[in-house]
Amino acid sequence: MTKSPVGLADDFRVLFHSPQDISYHCCVELRGSRDKLLDLLGEFTSADVDCGFGGDVQVLSGQKEGRATLFHPGKSPGGVIGPASFIWRPSEAPDEEGTVWIWLHPGYSDELLEKLAQVLNLKREEDQEMDVDVPPEAKKAKKKDVLCSKLATRNVPHGKVPKFVSECGRVKVAVLRGTLNR
């Protein structure tokens, strides 16, 4: 018995459009000259595998989310770090400062951060502990309200996340781990 086109469409929807919890992913923000960022991120990708961080105009303009497979610099196609999804901050002028947010699985996010630190000679901008301001209503939540407390908005000011700057000062990195609900 063959399925009708409607049944096949339902199967497709279930396979490719089912919701997933990816709130545990680590977000890394990179800021600097768009050309410098593309050169830097090009060291972590391979044109043989995917388009990378600048291959698609809609992705580069911030209209669509992109995906890339990350590698240890100079070790492509071996030396895979893991897949990443990313989005560029939309900008009107291509020569202005660019921002890209990269979401990584926590299993290899530290590995990428370590490689970024080596390639860019990153120095910590300020020695601050990441302080999460939890709203009072979330603090008062009882055990049965665990779900509500998990979904409560956290107010993490951008000034309280770990930030790093490259030795030349052209690229800034902020580790937004545990600060975003995506």
Secondary structure in CASP SS format (residue, H / E / C, confidence):
PFRMAT SS
TARGET T0000
AUTHOR 0000-0000-0000
METHOD secondary structure of the structure
MODEL  1
M C 1.00
T C 1.00
K C 1.00
S C 1.00
P H 1.00
V H 1.00
G H 1.00
L H 1.00
A H 1.00
D H 1.00
D H 1.00
F H 1.00
R H 1.00
V H 1.00
L H 1.00
F H 1.00
H C 1.00
S C 1.00
P C 1.00
Q C 1.00
D C 1.00
I C 1.00
S C 1.00
Y C 1.00
H C 1.00
C E 1.00
C E 1.00
V E 1.00
E E 1.00
L E 1.00
R E 1.00
G E 1.00
S E 1.00
R H 1.00
D H 1.00
K H 1.00
L H 1.00
L H 1.00
D H 1.00
L H 1.00
L H 1.00
G H 1.00
E C 1.00
F C 1.00
T C 1.00
S C 1.00
A C 1.00
D C 1.00
V C 1.00
D C 1.00
C C 1.00
G C 1.00
F C 1.00
G C 1.00
G C 1.00
D C 1.00
V H 1.00
Q H 1.00
V H 1.00
L H 1.00
S C 1.00
G C 1.00
Q C 1.00
K C 1.00
E C 1.00
G E 1.00
R E 1.00
A E 1.00
T E 1.00
L E 1.00
F E 1.00
H C 1.00
P C 1.00
G C 1.00
K C 1.00
S C 1.00
P C 1.00
G C 1.00
G C 1.00
V E 1.00
I E 1.00
G E 1.00
P E 1.00
A E 1.00
S E 1.00
F E 1.00
I E 1.00
W E 1.00
R C 1.00
P C 1.00
S C 1.00
E C 1.00
A C 1.00
P C 1.00
D C 1.00
E C 1.00
E E 1.00
G E 1.00
T E 1.00
V E 1.00
W E 1.00
I E 1.00
W E 1.00
L E 1.00
H C 1.00
P H 1.00
G H 1.00
Y H 1.00
S H 1.00
D H 1.00
E H 1.00
L H 1.00
L H 1.00
E H 1.00
K H 1.00
L H 1.00
A H 1.00
Q H 1.00
V H 1.00
L H 1.00
N C 1.00
L C 1.00
K E 1.00
R E 1.00
E C 1.00
E C 1.00
D C 1.00
Q C 1.00
E C 1.00
M C 1.00
D C 1.00
V C 1.00
D E 1.00
V C 1.00
P C 1.00
P H 1.00
E H 1.00
A H 1.00
K H 1.00
K C 1.00
A C 1.00
K C 1.00
K H 1.00
K H 1.00
D H 1.00
V H 1.00
L H 1.00
C H 1.00
S H 1.00
K H 1.00
L H 1.00
A C 1.00
T C 1.00
R C 1.00
N E 1.00
V C 1.00
P C 1.00
H H 1.00
G H 1.00
K H 1.00
V C 1.00
P C 1.00
K E 1.00
F E 1.00
V E 1.00
S C 1.00
E C 1.00
C C 1.00
G C 1.00
R C 1.00
V E 1.00
K E 1.00
V E 1.00
A E 1.00
V E 1.00
L C 1.00
R C 1.00
G C 1.00
T C 1.00
L C 1.00
N C 1.00
R C 1.00
END
